[in-house]
Amino acid sequence: MATETRGRMTAMPVISAKRMQDRIDAIVEAATAVFGAKGYEAASIAEIARAAEISDGLIYRYFSNKRDLLYRVLEAFYERVVAALEKEAANGATFEDRLHALIRRHLGNFVADRELCRLFLSEVRVASDYKGSAIQNLNRRYVSVLTALIEAGIGQGEVKADASPRLVRNVIFGAIEHIAWPYVNGDGKLDVDETAKAVTALIYGGIGIPAKT
């Protein structure tokens, strides 16, 4: 690309792929902080630009609008929590241990990233552009970790054969969302350890096959 200056063409500086990615990462990091502190509606591109120490116009070079930036923030969030959940699924000597680890990790996300969870639940998941989006695909990957854990438990004889992995998964995520929503909305506290123990005991008590002693 070039611009004309006093009758002659001046080449625009070429930005390396690494520099470009560094800029995008800085914008996403700044947007995460601003969205987290102020919420989506109250946050502005100008505030995000100031936090990233760049001009407003530079943000629009990489993101078409504020909503586009919100989706990229949540994609980065999901990529991080999916990787963490998949790692948890590999830990634990028994199905009950692994189930507890996943439930505790999921609950912990609501505490560690309360505002991002609220933005996902109230701003994105209910939106018309959610279906088929990268975030929906990441969410499917996220919940599939628990489905796979239950299927493996059935295969290994640790979970009742007639348990429906999809139904159990939906019960777990639905219950946790119901429990966490008041906290996410700024009402009350969420005791991750005690809640994880209670939910695990309830679910395992219904579908688990205790080891023979």
C-alpha positions in Angstrom: 0.0 0.0 0.0 1.2 3.5 -0.7 0.2 7.1 -0.3 0.8 10.1 -2.5 2.8 13.0 -0.9 3.6 16.1 -2.9 3.3 14.4 -6.2 5.3 11.3 -5.3 4.3 7.9 -3.9 5.4 7.0 -0.4 5.3 3.3 0.7 3.4 2.6 3.9 5.5 0.8 6.5 5.2 -3.0 6.3 4.2 -4.6 9.6 5.5 -8.1 10.3 3.1 -10.9 11.1 4.5 -11.1 14.7 4.1 -7.3 15.2 0.5 -7.6 13.9 -0.3 -10.5 16.3 1.3 -8.7 19.2 -1.0 -5.7 18.5 -4.1 -8.0 18.3 -3.1 -9.7 21.6 -2.6 -6.3 23.3 -6.0 -5.1 22.1 -7.7 -8.4 23.3 -6.0 -8.1 26.6 -7.0 -4.5 27.1 -10.6 -5.3 26.0 -10.8 -8.2 28.5 -9.8 -5.9 31.3 -12.2 -3.1 30.3 -15.1 -5.4 29.6 -14.4 -7.1 32.9 -14.4 -3.8 34.8 -17.3 -2.0 33.1 -19.4 -4.6 31.3 -20.0 -4.7 27.6 -22.5 -1.8 27.3 -20.6 0.7 29.4 -17.2 -0.1 27.8 -16.1 2.0 24.8 -13.6 1.5 22.0 -11.9 4.7 23.2 -11.3 3.2 26.7 -10.0 0.0 25.3 -7.6 1.9 23.0 -6.3 3.9 26.0 -5.8 0.7 28.0 -3.9 -0.8 25.0 -2.0 2.5 24.6 -3.0 2.8 20.9 -5.3 4.9 18.8 -9.0 4.2 18.3 -8.4 3.8 14.6 -5.8 1.1 15.1 -8.5 -1.1 16.8 -10.7 -0.7 13.8 -7.9 -2.0 11.6 -8.2 -5.4 13.3 -11.8 -5.5 14.5 -14.9 -4.2 12.7 -16.7 -3.1 15.8 -17.1 -3.5 19.6 -19.1 -6.7 19.3 -16.5 -8.3 17.0 -13.9 -7.5 19.7 -16.2 -9.0 22.4 -16.4 -12.2 20.5 -12.6 -12.4 20.1 -12.2 -11.8 23.9 -14.6 -14.6 24.6 -12.9 -16.9 22.1 -9.6 -16.3 23.9 -11.4 -17.0 27.2 -12.9 -20.3 25.9 -9.6 -21.5 24.4 -8.0 -21.1 27.8 -10.7 -22.7 29.9 -11.2 -25.6 27.4 -7.5 -26.4 27.6 -7.7 -26.3 31.4 -10.8 -28.6 31.5 -9.2 -31.1 29.1 -6.2 -31.2 31.4 -8.3 -31.8 34.5 -10.1 -34.7 32.7 -6.8 -36.6 32.6 -6.2 -36.4 36.3 -7.6 -38.5 39.1 -7.4 -42.2 39.9 -11.1 -42.8 39.7 -14.2 -41.6 37.8 -15.4 -39.9 41.0 -12.1 -38.0 41.4 -12.1 -36.9 37.8 -15.8 -35.9 38.0 -15.1 -33.8 41.0 -12.1 -32.2 39.4 -14.1 -31.1 36.3 -17.0 -29.8 38.4 -14.7 -27.8 40.6 -12.8 -26.4 37.6 -16.1 -25.4 36.0 -17.3 -23.7 39.2 -13.9 -22.0 39.5 -14.4 -20.3 36.1 -17.4 -18.4 37.4 -15.2 -17.0 40.2 -12.0 -16.4 38.3 -13.8 -14.8 35.3 -17.1 -13.7 36.6 -17.7 -10.8 34.2 -16.7 -12.8 31.2 -19.1 -15.6 32.2 -21.8 -13.0 32.7 -21.1 -11.5 29.2 -21.3 -15.0 27.6 -24.5 -15.9 29.4 -26.4 -12.6 29.0 -24.9 -11.0 25.9 -23.7 -13.8 23.6 -25.4 -17.1 24.1 -28.9 -15.5 23.6 -27.8 -13.5 20.5 -28.9 -14.4 17.0 -25.3 -14.6 15.8 -24.3 -17.1 18.4 -25.4 -20.2 16.4 -22.6 -21.4 14.2 -20.1 -19.0 15.7 -16.6 -19.9 16.8 -17.7 -19.4 20.4 -20.5 -22.0 20.0 -18.0 -24.5 18.6 -15.7 -23.9 21.5 -18.6 -24.3 24.0 -19.4 -27.6 22.3 -15.8 -28.7 22.8 -15.9 -27.6 26.4 -19.1 -29.6 27.3 -17.9 -32.6 25.3 -15.1 -33.1 27.8 -17.6 -34.0 30.5 -19.6 -36.2 28.0 -16.5 -38.1 27.2 -15.6 -38.5 30.8 -19.1 -40.1 31.5 -18.8 -42.3 28.4 -15.4 -43.5 29.6 -16.8 -44.2 33.1 -19.5 -46.4 31.6 -16.9 -48.3 29.5 -14.7 -48.8 32.5 -17.5 -50.1 34.7 -17.5 -47.1 37.0 -20.8 -45.6 35.8 -24.1 -47.4 35.4 -24.6 -48.6 31.9 -28.1 -47.1 31.6 -26.8 -43.6 32.4 -27.3 -41.1 29.5 -24.0 -39.2 29.1 -25.7 -36.2 27.5 -28.5 -36.1 30.1 -26.0 -36.3 33.0 -23.9 -33.6 31.3 -26.9 -31.3 30.9 -28.0 -31.8 34.5 -24.5 -31.0 35.8 -24.0 -27.8 33.7 -27.6 -26.7 34.2 -27.4 -27.1 38.0 -24.0 -25.3 38.2 -25.3 -22.4 36.1 -28.4 -22.1 38.3 -26.2 -22.1 41.4 -23.6 -19.7 40.0 -25.9 -17.2 38.3 -26.8 -15.1 41.4 -23.0 -14.8 42.2 -22.2 -13.9 38.6 -24.9 -11.1 38.8 -23.2 -9.7 41.9 -25.5 -11.3 44.5 -23.9 -13.3 47.3 -20.9 -15.7 47.3 -20.0 -18.9 45.6 -18.1 -21.5 47.7 -16.4 -23.5 45.0 -15.1 -26.3 47.2 -18.3 -27.0 49.1 -20.5 -26.7 46.0 -18.2 -29.0 44.0 -18.3 -31.6 46.8 -22.1 -31.4 47.0 -22.7 -31.6 43.3 -20.2 -34.4 42.8 -21.8 -36.4 45.7 -25.3 -35.9 44.2 -24.3 -37.0 40.7 -22.1 -39.8 41.6 -24.7 -41.1 44.1 -27.1 -41.5 41.2 -24.9 -42.9 38.4 -21.7 -44.2 40.0 -20.8 -47.8 40.7 -18.7 -47.9 43.9 -15.5 -49.9 43.8 -15.8 -53.3 45.4 -13.9 -53.7 48.7 
